Amino acid sequence: MKKVAVVISDMFEDVEYTSPAEAFKSAGHTIITIGKEAGETVTGKQEEIQFQVDKGIADVKPNDFDALLIPGGFSPDLLRSDDRFVSFTKAFMDDKKPVFAICHGPQLLITARAIEGRTATGFKSIKVDMEYAKANYIDQEVVVDQDQLVTSRTPDDLPAFNRESLKLLDR
């Protein structure tokens, strides 16, 4: 089974974390949440969930994980101001490990300069950002690019997002 890193901070979109995390765990994969500091408490945007992250970004290396999940909400925008999260994210893309980004999650990929030439989707408000980053933006519920990158637009797309993410994890 695979070990999945989840980069997360306050203001994540609650269900964009809980739904994939539950699907991955149900399939036998391990989820490790990563914030700025180990044990820090993060709260979802909808305030439906609050928890302490497992690890701090300084305590982990991309090589410790098989895949990366980037939930949406305001969290990716907060994380991309920290070079450690940007480098962490870029390493997964460079190493061709599976990356799952939903809603505003691709913002972290944009800052990592890791989405150029990739076909992806995201929340409609970041479409232009993705296009400026030279991604091929497609408005559909889920986009799988190069058997590595899975992206979706909104919580409504979670069934397709989870299905395609699990396909990559189960390979």
Backbone as numpy.savetxt, mean C-alpha at the origin, in Angstrom:
# Nx Ny Nz CAx CAy CAz Cx Cy Cz
3.96 -19.41 3.41 3.12 -18.22 3.41 4.00 -16.97 3.41
3.42 -15.86 3.00 4.18 -14.64 2.79 4.07 -13.68 3.98
5.09 -12.83 4.11 5.13 -11.81 5.15 4.91 -10.46 4.46
3.83 -9.78 4.82 3.42 -8.54 4.16 3.64 -7.35 5.08
4.42 -6.38 4.60 4.62 -5.12 5.32 3.45 -4.19 5.00
2.96 -3.48 6.01 1.91 -2.48 5.80 2.45 -1.16 6.34
2.70 -0.20 5.45 3.16 1.12 5.91 1.92 1.95 6.21
1.90 2.56 7.40 0.66 3.17 7.86 0.93 4.28 8.88
0.07 5.28 8.85 0.11 6.35 9.86 -1.34 6.75 10.15
-1.50 7.72 11.00 -2.85 8.23 11.27 -3.54 8.62 9.97
-4.85 8.61 10.02 -5.69 9.06 8.92 -5.72 8.10 7.73
-5.32 6.82 7.97 -5.49 5.82 6.91 -6.98 5.57 6.73
-7.38 5.14 5.55 -8.78 4.79 5.30 -9.02 3.43 5.96
-9.82 3.41 7.01 -9.98 2.25 7.88 -10.13 0.93 7.11
-11.14 0.85 6.26 -11.45 -0.41 5.57 -10.38 -0.77 4.54
-9.61 0.20 4.07 -8.55 -0.10 3.09 -7.34 -0.75 3.77
-7.34 -0.74 5.08 -6.38 -1.54 5.85 -7.04 -2.84 6.30
-8.20 -2.73 6.97 -8.80 -3.91 7.60 -9.20 -4.98 6.59
-9.77 -4.61 5.47 -10.24 -5.60 4.50 -9.09 -6.41 3.89
-8.04 -5.77 3.33 -6.94 -6.59 2.82 -6.22 -7.36 3.93
-6.03 -6.74 5.09 -5.33 -7.42 6.18 -6.08 -8.69 6.59
-7.40 -8.60 6.71 -8.20 -9.77 7.06 -8.12 -10.83 5.96
-8.18 -10.41 4.69 -8.11 -11.36 3.57 -6.75 -12.06 3.56
-5.69 -11.29 3.77 -4.34 -11.88 3.75 -4.15 -12.85 4.91
-4.60 -12.43 6.10 -4.47 -13.30 7.28 -5.29 -14.58 7.11
-6.49 -14.45 6.57 -7.35 -15.62 6.35 -6.69 -16.62 5.40
-5.87 -16.12 4.49 -5.18 -16.98 3.53 -3.86 -17.51 4.10
-3.56 -17.16 5.37 -2.38 -17.68 6.04 -1.14 -16.81 5.99
-1.27 -15.61 5.44 -0.13 -14.70 5.36 0.01 -13.90 6.67
1.21 -13.42 6.91 1.51 -12.63 8.10 1.51 -11.14 7.74
0.87 -10.34 8.57 0.79 -8.89 8.37 1.62 -8.22 9.46
2.53 -7.33 9.06 3.32 -6.54 10.01 3.09 -5.07 9.69
2.52 -4.33 10.65 2.28 -2.90 10.44 3.54 -2.12 10.81
3.84 -1.10 10.00 5.05 -0.31 10.17 4.69 1.17 10.20
5.05 1.82 11.29 4.82 3.25 11.45 6.13 3.96 11.70
6.04 5.19 12.18 7.26 5.96 12.45 8.03 5.39 13.62
7.32 4.89 14.63 7.94 4.31 15.83 7.18 3.05 16.22
7.89 2.03 16.65 7.24 0.80 17.13 6.32 1.14 18.30
5.14 0.55 18.28 4.20 0.75 19.38 3.38 2.02 19.31
3.65 2.91 18.34 2.84 4.12 18.24 1.40 3.75 17.90
0.45 4.51 18.40 -0.96 4.27 18.13 -1.37 5.06 16.90
-1.99 4.37 15.93 -2.52 5.04 14.75 -4.03 4.89 14.74
-4.69 5.91 14.22 -6.15 5.95 14.18 -6.60 6.16 12.75
-7.58 5.37 12.33 -8.13 5.51 10.99 -8.90 6.80 10.81
-9.03 7.20 9.57 -9.73 8.43 9.21 -11.18 8.42 9.68
-11.81 7.26 9.60 -13.20 7.12 10.02 -13.32 6.88 11.52
-12.17 6.74 12.18 -12.08 6.45 13.62 -12.79 5.15 13.99
-12.87 4.21 13.03 -13.46 2.90 13.30 -12.42 1.95 13.89
-11.15 2.25 13.67 -10.10 1.36 14.15 -8.92 2.19 14.66
-8.33 1.68 15.72 -7.14 2.28 16.31 -6.29 1.12 16.83
-4.99 1.16 16.57 -4.13 0.08 17.03 -2.69 0.58 17.13
-1.86 -0.22 17.80 -0.44 0.07 17.91 0.29 -0.66 16.79
1.16 0.08 16.07 1.90 -0.54 14.98 2.93 -1.52 15.55
3.25 -2.52 14.76 4.17 -3.57 15.19 5.63 -3.11 15.22
6.03 -2.38 14.20 7.45 -2.01 14.05 7.58 -0.56 13.65
8.73 0.03 13.98 9.07 1.35 13.49 9.86 1.21 12.20
9.79 2.19 11.35 10.46 2.13 10.05 11.98 1.95 10.21
12.55 2.45 11.28 13.99 2.31 11.49 14.38 0.88 11.87
13.37 0.07 12.25 13.63 -1.29 12.73 13.43 -2.36 11.67
13.10 -1.97 10.44 12.80 -2.96 9.40 13.61 -2.70 8.14
13.71 -3.75 7.33 14.37 -3.67 6.03 13.44 -4.32 5.01
13.41 -3.80 3.78 12.56 -4.41 2.76 12.81 -5.91 2.58
14.06 -6.34 2.76 14.39 -7.76 2.59 13.73 -8.66 3.63
13.18 -8.06 4.70 12.48 -8.84 5.73 11.09 -9.26 5.28
10.62 -8.75 4.13 9.23 -8.93 3.70 9.13 -9.42 2.26
7.99 -10.04 1.97 7.71 -10.57 0.63 6.86 -9.62 -0.20
6.10 -8.73 0.45 5.17 -7.85 -0.26 4.90 -6.62 0.59
4.29 -5.60 -0.05 3.99 -4.33 0.62 2.55 -3.93 0.35
1.84 -3.54 1.40 0.48 -2.99 1.30 0.52 -1.52 1.70
-0.07 -0.66 0.85 -0.17 0.77 1.15 -1.65 1.15 1.15
-2.30 1.18 2.34 -3.69 1.62 2.41 -3.79 3.11 2.07
-4.97 3.51 1.61 -5.18 4.90 1.25 -5.58 5.77 2.43
-6.34 6.81 2.12 -6.65 7.84 3.09 -5.58 8.91 3.03
-5.37 9.61 4.13 -4.36 10.66 4.17 -2.99 10.10 4.56
-2.95 8.87 5.03 -1.72 8.23 5.49 -0.59 8.26 4.45
-0.83 7.87 3.19 0.28 7.87 2.22 0.90 9.25 2.03
0.08 10.30 2.10 0.60 11.66 1.96 1.48 12.02 3.15
1.08 11.60 4.34 1.90 11.85 5.53 3.22 11.07 5.46
3.13 9.81 5.02 4.33 8.96 4.97 5.33 9.43 3.93
4.87 9.98 2.82 5.81 10.34 1.76 6.67 11.56 2.09
6.38 12.21 3.21 7.25 13.30 3.64 8.45 12.77 4.43
8.48 11.47 4.67 9.57 10.82 5.42 10.37 9.95 4.44
11.60 10.34 4.18 12.43 9.65 3.20 12.60 8.16 3.49
12.50 7.77 4.75 12.65 6.36 5.09 11.53 5.52 4.48
10.30 6.03 4.53 9.17 5.32 3.93 9.27 5.32 2.40
9.74 6.42 1.85 9.91 6.52 0.40 10.93 5.49 -0.08
12.07 5.41 0.59 13.10 4.43 0.22 12.61 3.00 0.41
11.91 2.77 1.50 11.36 1.44 1.79 10.43 1.00 0.65
9.54 1.89 0.24 8.59 1.60 -0.83 9.31 1.37 -2.16
10.25 2.22 -2.47 10.99 2.10 -3.73 11.72 0.77 -3.83
12.25 0.29 -2.72 12.97 -0.98 -2.72 12.07 -2.14 -3.17
10.82 -2.15 -2.76 9.90 -3.21 -3.18 9.68 -3.16 -4.69
9.52 -1.95 -5.21 9.31 -1.82 -6.65 10.58 -2.22 -7.41
11.72 -1.76 -6.93 12.99 -2.08 -7.60 13.27 -3.58 -7.58
12.90 -4.23 -6.47 13.16 -5.68 -6.31 12.07 -6.55 -6.93
11.08 -5.89 -7.55 9.97 -6.61 -8.22 9.14 -7.46 -7.26
9.05 -7.01 -6.01 8.18 -7.68 -5.04 6.77 -7.13 -5.19
5.75 -7.90 -4.86 4.38 -7.42 -4.98 4.13 -6.17 -4.11
3.45 -5.20 -4.72 3.05 -3.97 -4.03 1.56 -3.76 -4.29
0.82 -3.55 -3.21 -0.63 -3.37 -3.27 -0.96 -1.97 -2.76
-1.46 -1.10 -3.63 -1.75 0.30 -3.26 -3.17 0.65 -3.67
-3.94 1.13 -2.72 -5.33 1.47 -3.01 -5.62 2.93 -2.69
-6.50 3.52 -3.47 -6.99 4.88 -3.26 -5.87 5.91 -3.40
-5.41 6.49 -2.30 -4.31 7.46 -2.32 -2.95 6.78 -2.11
-2.93 5.46 -1.97 -1.69 4.72 -1.80 -0.63 5.02 -2.85
-1.02 5.17 -4.14 -0.01 5.46 -5.15 0.78 6.76 -4.92
0.30 7.63 -4.04 1.07 8.85 -3.75 2.48 8.50 -3.25
2.60 7.45 -2.48 3.91 7.03 -1.98 4.77 6.51 -3.14
4.15 5.84 -4.10 4.87 5.36 -5.29 5.32 6.53 -6.16
4.50 7.56 -6.24 4.85 8.76 -7.02 6.10 9.40 -6.42
6.09 9.61 -5.11 7.23 10.26 -4.44 8.48 9.38 -4.53
8.29 8.07 -4.56 9.43 7.15 -4.70 9.93 7.08 -6.15
9.26 7.79 -7.02 9.61 7.77 -8.45 9.62 6.34 -8.98
8.61 5.59 -8.57 8.55 4.16 -8.88 7.35 3.78 -9.74
6.64 4.78 -10.27 5.42 4.46 -11.02 5.52 4.84 -12.50
6.60 5.48 -12.87 6.78 5.87 -14.27 6.76 4.63 -15.17
5.95 4.71 -16.24 5.85 3.63 -17.19 4.96 2.47 -16.73
4.42 2.56 -15.53 3.57 1.50 -14.99 2.11 1.83 -15.30
1.30 0.82 -15.46 -0.14 0.98 -15.64 -0.78 0.80 -14.27
-1.58 1.78 -13.86 -2.12 1.77 -12.50 -3.39 2.60 -12.43
-4.05 2.52 -11.29 -5.20 3.36 -11.00 -5.07 3.89 -9.58
-5.99 4.73 -9.18 -6.00 5.31 -7.84 -7.23 6.20 -7.73
-7.37 6.84 -6.59 -8.50 7.73 -6.39 -8.46 8.85 -7.43
-9.63 9.27 -7.92 -9.68 10.22 -9.04 -8.93 11.52 -8.78
-8.80 11.93 -7.53 -8.12 13.20 -7.25 -6.61 13.13 -7.46
-6.04 11.91 -7.56 -4.60 11.80 -7.81 -4.30 11.37 -9.25
-5.33 11.30 -10.09 -5.14 10.91 -11.48 -4.08 11.79 -12.16
-4.21 13.10 -12.03 -3.28 14.02 -12.68 -1.87 13.85 -12.11
-1.77 13.65 -10.80 -0.46 13.41 -10.19 0.19 12.17 -10.80
-0.61 11.12 -10.96 -0.09 9.88 -11.53 0.34 10.09 -12.99
-0.45 10.87 -13.71 -0.09 11.15 -15.11 1.19 11.98 -15.19
1.34 12.97 -14.31 2.58 13.76 -14.28 3.78 12.88 -13.91
3.53 11.83 -13.13 4.59 10.89 -12.77 4.85 9.87 -13.89
4.14 10.06 -14.99 4.30 9.25 -16.21 3.79 7.82 -16.05
2.76 7.67 -15.22 2.06 6.39 -15.14 0.95 6.38 -16.18
0.59 5.21 -16.63 -0.55 5.05 -17.52 -1.77 4.81 -16.62
-2.54 5.87 -16.36 -3.68 5.80 -15.45 -4.88 5.21 -16.16
-5.49 4.20 -15.55 -6.71 3.59 -16.08 -7.77 3.64 -14.98
-8.95 4.10 -15.33 -10.05 4.21 -14.38 -10.85 2.90 -14.39
-10.39 1.94 -13.60 -11.13 0.69 -13.43 -10.90 0.15 -12.03
-11.72 -0.80 -11.59 -11.72 -1.22 -10.20 -10.40 -1.80 -9.72
-9.68 -2.48 -10.58 -8.37 -3.01 -10.19 -7.49 -3.07 -11.43
-6.22 -2.75 -11.25 -5.24 -2.83 -12.33 -4.05 -3.63 -11.79
-3.65 -4.65 -12.53 -2.47 -5.44 -12.19 -1.43 -5.16 -13.27
-0.27 -4.67 -12.86 0.79 -4.32 -13.81 2.01 -5.21 -13.58
2.46 -5.84 -14.65 3.69 -6.63 -14.66 3.74 -7.68 -13.55
2.60 -8.25 -13.22 2.53 -9.26 -12.16 3.24 -8.81 -10.88
3.20 -7.50 -10.61 3.84 -6.98 -9.41 2.99 -5.96 -8.68
2.42 -5.03 -9.42 1.73 -3.89 -8.82 0.22 -4.05 -8.97
-0.49 -4.03 -7.82 -1.95 -4.09 -7.82 -2.45 -2.76 -7.26
-3.31 -2.07 -8.03 -3.87 -0.80 -7.58 -5.38 -0.81 -7.76
-6.06 -0.06 -6.88 -7.51 0.13 -6.97 -7.84 1.56 -6.57
-9.11 1.96 -6.80 -9.51 3.36 -6.65 -10.11 3.71 -5.29
-11.04 2.89 -4.81 -11.82 3.26 -3.62 -12.17 2.00 -2.82
-12.76 2.18 -1.63 -13.21 1.01 -0.86 -14.18 0.12 -1.64
-14.95 0.69 -2.55 -15.88 -0.13 -3.34 -15.14 -1.19 -4.17
-13.87 -0.95 -4.45 -13.08 -1.86 -5.28 -12.38 -2.95 -4.47
-12.56 -2.96 -3.15 -11.82 -3.90 -2.30 -11.98 -5.38 -2.67
-13.17 -5.85 -3.05 -13.25 -7.28 -3.42 -12.28 -7.63 -4.56
-12.23 -6.82 -5.60 -11.32 -7.06 -6.73 -9.87 -6.86 -6.31
-9.61 -5.83 -5.51 -8.26 -5.55 -5.03 -7.72 -6.72 -4.21
-8.52 -7.20 -3.27 -8.11 -8.33 -2.43 -7.89 -9.58 -3.26
-8.80 -9.85 -4.19 -8.70 -11.04 -5.05 -7.38 -11.03 -5.84
-7.08 -9.93 -6.49 -5.87 -9.85 -7.32 -4.60 -9.82 -6.47
-4.66 -9.19 -5.31 -3.51 -9.17 -4.40 -3.21 -10.58 -3.91
-4.24 -11.31 -3.54 -4.05 -12.70 -3.07 -3.48 -13.59 -4.17
-3.88 -13.34 -5.41 -3.32 -14.14 -6.52 -1.79 -13.98 -6.56
-1.32 -12.74 -6.38 0.13 -12.52 -6.41 0.81 -13.12 -5.17
0.18 -13.01 -4.03 0.75 -13.57 -2.81 0.82 -15.09 -2.87
-0.14 -15.68 -3.53 -0.21 -17.14 -3.56 0.67 -17.77 -4.65
1.40 -16.95 -5.39 2.30 -17.51 -6.41 3.61 -17.95 -5.82
